[in-house]
Amino acid sequence: MTSTRSGAAASDEPGRKPRARKPVVATEPLGSLIQGDDLAGPGGSECRSCRGTLLTQLRMVLGDGTPVVFVSCHQCEERTWFALDGTGQELTREDVLERSAKR
């Protein structure tokens, strides 16, 4: 709002309608980040290298349409991709790059 010489807000002036406020929208956690009980999927709830339990898991779809989960360990920096096609197969970095290439 702009101020007038008297210091009153422009919407406080006689004859002016107050500006409508935007509705408050409830915030939700990002759907792509896996939190809490969802950690039991492919990759498990602990790092396969150091057994650390502080993991970031991110679900995504690769360029060829393959749904995967990316798992990164905060402790040892191990990074792994797992297919979400029902097999839970671990994918190599080369697999991920090949499946992500533009066609």
OpenMM code with the backbone's topology and positions (N, CA, C; nanometers):
from openmm import Vec3, app, unit

residues = "MET THR SER THR ARG SER GLY ALA ALA ALA SER ASP GLU PRO GLY ARG LYS PRO ARG ALA ARG LYS PRO VAL VAL ALA THR GLU PRO LEU GLY SER LEU ILE GLN GLY ASP ASP LEU ALA GLY PRO GLY GLY SER GLU CYS ARG SER CYS ARG GLY THR LEU LEU THR GLN LEU ARG MET VAL LEU GLY ASP GLY THR PRO VAL VAL PHE VAL SER CYS HIS GLN CYS GLU GLU ARG THR TRP PHE ALA LEU ASP GLY THR GLY GLN GLU LEU THR ARG GLU ASP VAL LEU GLU ARG SER ALA LYS ARG".split()
positions = [
    Vec3(0.0842, -0.1180, 0.0000),
    Vec3(0.0000, 0.0000, 0.0000),
    Vec3(0.0883, 0.1236, 0.0000),
    Vec3(0.0389, 0.2293, -0.0604),
    Vec3(0.1146, 0.3534, -0.0618),
    Vec3(0.0701, 0.4404, 0.0535),
    Vec3(0.1585, 0.5259, 0.0974),
    Vec3(0.1259, 0.6148, 0.2090),
    Vec3(0.0846, 0.7503, 0.1565),
    Vec3(-0.0028, 0.8155, 0.2288),
    Vec3(-0.0416, 0.9522, 0.1968),
    Vec3(0.0415, 1.0445, 0.2831),
    Vec3(0.0257, 1.1750, 0.2628),
    Vec3(0.1031, 1.2707, 0.3416),
    Vec3(0.0765, 1.2569, 0.4904),
    Vec3(-0.0424, 1.2203, 0.5261),
    Vec3(-0.0752, 1.2103, 0.6678),
    Vec3(-0.0236, 1.0804, 0.7282),
    Vec3(0.0326, 0.9921, 0.6438),
    Vec3(0.0856, 0.8663, 0.6949),
    Vec3(-0.0150, 0.7532, 0.6892),
    Vec3(-0.1400, 0.7807, 0.6499),
    Vec3(-0.2414, 0.6756, 0.6412),
    Vec3(-0.2190, 0.5947, 0.5145),
    Vec3(-0.2500, 0.4708, 0.5182),
    Vec3(-0.2380, 0.3850, 0.4004),
    Vec3(-0.3421, 0.4253, 0.2980),
    Vec3(-0.3091, 0.4072, 0.1684),
    Vec3(-0.3991, 0.4474, 0.0604),
    Vec3(-0.5357, 0.3808, 0.0726),
    Vec3(-0.5408, 0.2583, 0.1205),
    Vec3(-0.6691, 0.1899, 0.1298),
    Vec3(-0.7532, 0.2411, 0.2463),
    Vec3(-0.6932, 0.3227, 0.3345),
    Vec3(-0.7676, 0.3794, 0.4467),
    Vec3(-0.8372, 0.5099, 0.4081),
    Vec3(-0.8112, 0.5585, 0.2866),
    Vec3(-0.8712, 0.6836, 0.2435),
    Vec3(-1.0196, 0.6637, 0.2180),
    Vec3(-1.1006, 0.7647, 0.2463),
    Vec3(-1.2447, 0.7536, 0.2199),
    Vec3(-1.2695, 0.7288, 0.0711),
    Vec3(-1.3654, 0.6417, 0.0409),
    Vec3(-1.4016, 0.6130, -0.0967),
    Vec3(-1.3177, 0.5046, -0.1624),
    Vec3(-1.2123, 0.4627, -0.0994),
    Vec3(-1.1291, 0.3552, -0.1554),
    Vec3(-1.1626, 0.2243, -0.0864),
    Vec3(-1.1699, 0.1205, -0.1683),
    Vec3(-1.1957, -0.0121, -0.1121),
    Vec3(-1.0633, -0.0722, -0.0652),
    Vec3(-1.0664, -0.1419, 0.0462),
    Vec3(-0.9426, -0.2080, 0.0896),
    Vec3(-0.9060, -0.3195, -0.0076),
    Vec3(-0.7778, -0.3418, -0.0222),
    Vec3(-0.7312, -0.4478, -0.1111),
    Vec3(-0.7660, -0.5832, -0.0520),
    Vec3(-0.8057, -0.6730, -0.1402),
    Vec3(-0.8364, -0.8096, -0.0955),
    Vec3(-0.7060, -0.8824, -0.0651),
    Vec3(-0.7061, -0.9561, 0.0410),
    Vec3(-0.5879, -1.0343, 0.0765),
    Vec3(-0.5958, -1.1701, 0.0083),
    Vec3(-0.4794, -1.2221, -0.0244),
    Vec3(-0.4744, -1.3553, -0.0842),
    Vec3(-0.5113, -1.4571, 0.0225),
    Vec3(-0.5870, -1.5609, -0.0156),
    Vec3(-0.6224, -1.6633, 0.0832),
    Vec3(-0.4976, -1.7387, 0.1286),
    Vec3(-0.4980, -1.7786, 0.2529),
    Vec3(-0.3870, -1.8555, 0.3069),
    Vec3(-0.4025, -2.0001, 0.2609),
    Vec3(-0.2990, -2.0510, 0.1971),
    Vec3(-0.3006, -2.1876, 0.1473),
    Vec3(-0.2144, -2.2723, 0.2405),
    Vec3(-0.2702, -2.3828, 0.2875),
    Vec3(-0.1946, -2.4714, 0.3759),
    Vec3(-0.0761, -2.5294, 0.2998),
    Vec3(0.0411, -2.5245, 0.3618),
    Vec3(0.1590, -2.5803, 0.2968),
    Vec3(0.1673, -2.7293, 0.3254),
    Vec3(0.2100, -2.8029, 0.2253),
    Vec3(0.2258, -2.9471, 0.2378),
    Vec3(0.3702, -2.9812, 0.2067),
    Vec3(0.4222, -3.0885, 0.2648),
    Vec3(0.5586, -3.1275, 0.2308),
    Vec3(0.5670, -3.1641, 0.0833),
    Vec3(0.6845, -3.1447, 0.0258),
    Vec3(0.7040, -3.1793, -0.1142),
    Vec3(0.6749, -3.3263, -0.1358),
    Vec3(0.5974, -3.3562, -0.2373),
    Vec3(0.5581, -3.4938, -0.2620),
    Vec3(0.6718, -3.5825, -0.3084),
    Vec3(0.7797, -3.5220, -0.3639),
    Vec3(0.8862, -3.6048, -0.4169),
    Vec3(0.9864, -3.6495, -0.3117),
    Vec3(0.9922, -3.5826, -0.1991),
    Vec3(1.0851, -3.6226, -0.0945),
    Vec3(1.0180, -3.7225, -0.0035),
    Vec3(1.0842, -3.8326, 0.0199),
    Vec3(1.0273, -3.9383, 0.1021),
    Vec3(1.0643, -3.9117, 0.2467),
    Vec3(0.9653, -3.9133, 0.3336),
    Vec3(0.9879, -3.8844, 0.4741),
    Vec3(0.9275, -3.9938, 0.5599),
    Vec3(0.9781, -4.0066, 0.6800),
    Vec3(0.9189, -4.0935, 0.7805),
    Vec3(0.9083, -4.2389, 0.7405),
    Vec3(0.7876, -4.2953, 0.7502),
    Vec3(0.7652, -4.4379, 0.7281),
    Vec3(0.7868, -4.4813, 0.5836),
    Vec3(0.7953, -4.3869, 0.4900),
    Vec3(0.8133, -4.4227, 0.3496),
    Vec3(0.9539, -4.4746, 0.3194),
    Vec3(1.0450, -4.4700, 0.4165),
    Vec3(1.1832, -4.5095, 0.3929),
    Vec3(1.2022, -4.6596, 0.3757),
    Vec3(1.0998, -4.7379, 0.3938),
    Vec3(1.1139, -4.8831, 0.3860),
    Vec3(1.1117, -4.9353, 0.2430),
    Vec3(1.1042, -4.8482, 0.1431),
    Vec3(1.1001, -4.8909, 0.0042),
    Vec3(1.2361, -4.9384, -0.0439),
    Vec3(1.2562, -4.9478, -0.1766),
    Vec3(1.3858, -4.9892, -0.2300),
    Vec3(1.4959, -4.9011, -0.1729),
    Vec3(1.6024, -4.9616, -0.1315),
    Vec3(1.7106, -4.8874, -0.0696),
    Vec3(1.7049, -4.8964, 0.0814),
    Vec3(1.5888, -4.9339, 0.1348),
    Vec3(1.5741, -4.9538, 0.2787),
    Vec3(1.5843, -4.8265, 0.3598),
    Vec3(1.5976, -4.8434, 0.4890),
    Vec3(1.6021, -4.7290, 0.5792),
    Vec3(1.7414, -4.7055, 0.6347),
    Vec3(1.8407, -4.7802, 0.5831),
    Vec3(1.9789, -4.7543, 0.6228),
    Vec3(2.0708, -4.7722, 0.5027),
    Vec3(2.1836, -4.7027, 0.5068),
    Vec3(2.2809, -4.7060, 0.3981),
    Vec3(2.3422, -4.8451, 0.3870),
    Vec3(2.3548, -4.8929, 0.2646),
    Vec3(2.4127, -5.0253, 0.2419),
    Vec3(2.5638, -5.0257, 0.2627),
    Vec3(2.6279, -4.9074, 0.2594),
    Vec3(2.7732, -4.9006, 0.2764),
    Vec3(2.8144, -4.8821, 0.4224),
    Vec3(2.7546, -4.7819, 0.4899),
    Vec3(2.7982, -4.7491, 0.6261),
    Vec3(2.6918, -4.7761, 0.7321),
    Vec3(2.5733, -4.8172, 0.6905),
    Vec3(2.4597, -4.8453, 0.7781),
    Vec3(2.4055, -4.7184, 0.8459),
    Vec3(2.4413, -4.6023, 0.7927),
    Vec3(2.3865, -4.4765, 0.8427),
    Vec3(2.2370, -4.4697, 0.8154),
    Vec3(2.1659, -4.3980, 0.9004),
    Vec3(2.0197, -4.3913, 0.8864),
    Vec3(1.9697, -4.2550, 0.8405),
    Vec3(2.0592, -4.1597, 0.8215),
    Vec3(2.0180, -4.0279, 0.7733),
    Vec3(2.0310, -4.0274, 0.6210),
    Vec3(1.9204, -4.0588, 0.5543),
    Vec3(1.9183, -4.0726, 0.4090),
    Vec3(1.8242, -3.9711, 0.3461),
    Vec3(1.8588, -3.9291, 0.2259),
    Vec3(1.7663, -3.8534, 0.1424),
    Vec3(1.7205, -3.9484, 0.0337),
    Vec3(1.5897, -3.9604, 0.0167),
    Vec3(1.5354, -4.0446, -0.0897),
    Vec3(1.4458, -3.9577, -0.1766),
    Vec3(1.4693, -3.9630, -0.3054),
    Vec3(1.3969, -3.8794, -0.4000),
    Vec3(1.3422, -3.9664, -0.5119),
    Vec3(1.2103, -3.9667, -0.5257),
    Vec3(1.1472, -4.0425, -0.6351),
    Vec3(1.1447, -3.9549, -0.7595),
    Vec3(1.1747, -4.0170, -0.8734),
    Vec3(1.1729, -3.9436, -1.0000),
    Vec3(1.1458, -4.0409, -1.1136),
    Vec3(1.1200, -3.9855, -1.2297),
    Vec3(1.0996, -4.0654, -1.3504),
    Vec3(1.2087, -4.0252, -1.4487),
    Vec3(1.2830, -4.1231, -1.4972),
    Vec3(1.3911, -4.0966, -1.5918),
    Vec3(1.3342, -4.0650, -1.7296),
    Vec3(1.4198, -4.0176, -1.8191),
    Vec3(1.3774, -3.9759, -1.9520),
    Vec3(1.3038, -4.0811, -2.0320),
    Vec3(1.3355, -4.2089, -2.0082),
    Vec3(1.2682, -4.3156, -2.0830),
    Vec3(1.1410, -4.3638, -2.0145),
    Vec3(1.1019, -4.2976, -1.9049),
    Vec3(0.9786, -4.3341, -1.8354),
    Vec3(0.9974, -4.4288, -1.7180),
    Vec3(1.1214, -4.4689, -1.6887),
    Vec3(1.1478, -4.5599, -1.5772),
    Vec3(1.1332, -4.4872, -1.4438),
    Vec3(1.0408, -4.5311, -1.3568),
    Vec3(1.0317, -4.4706, -1.2239),
    Vec3(1.1441, -4.5253, -1.1357),
    Vec3(1.2130, -4.4350, -1.0645),
    Vec3(1.3254, -4.4746, -0.9791),
    Vec3(1.3187, -4.3994, -0.8472),
    Vec3(1.3982, -4.4470, -0.7519),
    Vec3(1.4207, -4.3721, -0.6290),
    Vec3(1.5721, -4.3540, -0.6169),
    Vec3(1.6141, -4.2297, -0.5926),
    Vec3(1.7544, -4.1952, -0.5717),
    Vec3(1.7758, -4.1898, -0.4214),
    Vec3(1.8777, -4.2595, -0.3716),
    Vec3(1.9059, -4.2634, -0.2281),
    Vec3(2.0463, -4.2092, -0.2060),
    Vec3(2.0593, -4.1109, -0.1153),
    Vec3(2.1882, -4.0522, -0.0825),
    Vec3(2.2071, -4.0548, 0.0687),
    Vec3(2.3239, -4.1028, 0.1128),
    Vec3(2.3551, -4.1109, 0.2555),
    Vec3(2.4256, -3.9826, 0.2989),
    Vec3(2.3780, -3.9209, 0.4052),
    Vec3(2.4386, -3.7981, 0.4561),
    Vec3(2.5724, -3.8265, 0.5236),
    Vec3(2.5920, -3.9480, 0.5709),
    Vec3(2.7120, -3.9816, 0.6466),
    Vec3(2.8310, -4.0111, 0.5553),
    Vec3(2.8145, -4.1006, 0.4573),
    Vec3(2.9281, -4.1422, 0.3734),
    Vec3(2.9178, -4.0934, 0.2290),
    Vec3(2.8075, -4.0248, 0.1945),
    Vec3(2.7857, -3.9710, 0.0593),
    Vec3(2.7617, -4.0786, -0.0469),
    Vec3(2.7318, -4.2019, -0.0061),
    Vec3(2.6963, -4.3078, -0.1018),
    Vec3(2.5688, -4.2667, -0.1744),
    Vec3(2.5667, -4.2846, -0.3068),
    Vec3(2.4484, -4.2519, -0.3872),
    Vec3(2.4112, -4.3720, -0.4717),
    Vec3(2.2826, -4.4054, -0.4697),
    Vec3(2.2345, -4.5229, -0.5416),
    Vec3(2.0975, -4.4941, -0.6011),
    Vec3(2.0674, -4.5580, -0.7143),
    Vec3(1.9358, -4.5505, -0.7768),
    Vec3(1.8754, -4.6898, -0.7773),
    Vec3(1.7450, -4.6966, -0.7508),
    Vec3(1.6726, -4.8236, -0.7540),
    Vec3(1.5504, -4.8080, -0.8431),
    Vec3(1.5233, -4.9089, -0.9258),
    Vec3(1.4043, -4.9093, -1.0108),
    Vec3(1.2809, -4.9292, -0.9241),
    Vec3(1.1741, -4.8582, -0.9570),
    Vec3(1.0465, -4.8724, -0.8862),
    Vec3(0.9457, -4.9462, -0.9739),
    Vec3(0.9949, -5.0425, -1.0485),
    Vec3(0.9092, -5.1188, -1.1394),
    Vec3(0.8615, -5.2492, -1.0775),
    Vec3(0.8779, -5.2624, -0.9468),
    Vec3(0.8375, -5.3845, -0.8782),
    Vec3(0.9540, -5.4768, -0.8480),
    Vec3(1.0674, -5.4570, -0.9182),
    Vec3(1.1841, -5.5423, -0.8952),
    Vec3(1.2755, -5.4862, -0.7872),
    Vec3(1.2792, -5.3538, -0.7721),
    Vec3(1.3693, -5.2909, -0.6755),
    Vec3(1.5150, -5.3038, -0.7157),
    Vec3(1.5385, -5.3328, -0.8437),
    Vec3(1.6732, -5.3533, -0.8966),
    Vec3(1.7581, -5.2276, -0.8794),
    Vec3(1.8831, -5.2456, -0.8339),
    Vec3(1.9763, -5.1336, -0.8244),
    Vec3(2.0250, -5.0996, -0.9646),
    Vec3(2.0260, -4.9715, -0.9968),
    Vec3(2.0715, -4.9264, -1.1280),
    Vec3(2.2093, -4.8639, -1.1148),
    Vec3(2.2958, -4.8900, -1.2123),
    Vec3(2.4276, -4.8272, -1.2128),
    Vec3(2.4138, -4.6830, -1.2612),
    Vec3(2.5170, -4.6054, -1.2387),
    Vec3(2.5169, -4.4667, -1.2867),
    Vec3(2.5012, -4.4644, -1.4390),
    Vec3(2.5663, -4.5575, -1.5065),
    Vec3(2.5574, -4.5654, -1.6524),
    Vec3(2.4146, -4.5966, -1.6971),
    Vec3(2.3471, -4.6870, -1.6242),
    Vec3(2.2062, -4.7177, -1.6546),
    Vec3(2.1215, -4.5911, -1.6471),
    Vec3(2.1415, -4.5148, -1.5397),
    Vec3(2.0622, -4.3937, -1.5184),
    Vec3(2.0903, -4.2919, -1.6284),
    Vec3(2.2178, -4.2723, -1.6625),
    Vec3(2.2525, -4.1762, -1.7675),
    Vec3(2.1961, -4.2189, -1.9027),
    Vec3(2.2050, -4.3475, -1.9334),
    Vec3(2.1524, -4.3983, -2.0604),
    Vec3(2.0008, -4.3799, -2.0681),
    Vec3(1.9319, -4.4113, -1.9592),
    Vec3(1.7855, -4.4006, -1.9571),
    Vec3(1.7382, -4.2550, -1.9519),
    Vec3(1.8291, -4.1641, -1.9151),
    Vec3(1.7924, -4.0225, -1.9042),
    Vec3(1.8242, -3.9431, -2.0298),
    Vec3(1.8961, -4.0033, -2.1243),
    Vec3(1.9369, -3.9326, -2.2458),
    Vec3(1.8153, -3.8948, -2.3296),
    Vec3(1.8246, -3.7775, -2.3929),
    Vec3(1.7173, -3.7351, -2.4839),
    Vec3(1.7201, -3.8237, -2.6066),
    Vec3(1.6017, -3.8566, -2.6552),
    Vec3(1.5918, -3.9443, -2.7729),
    Vec3(1.5300, -3.8705, -2.8880),
] * unit.nanometer
topology = app.Topology()
chain = topology.addChain("A")
for resn in residues:
    res = topology.addResidue(resn, chain)
    for name in ("N", "CA", "C"):
        topology.addAtom(name, app.Element.getBySymbol(name[0]), res)
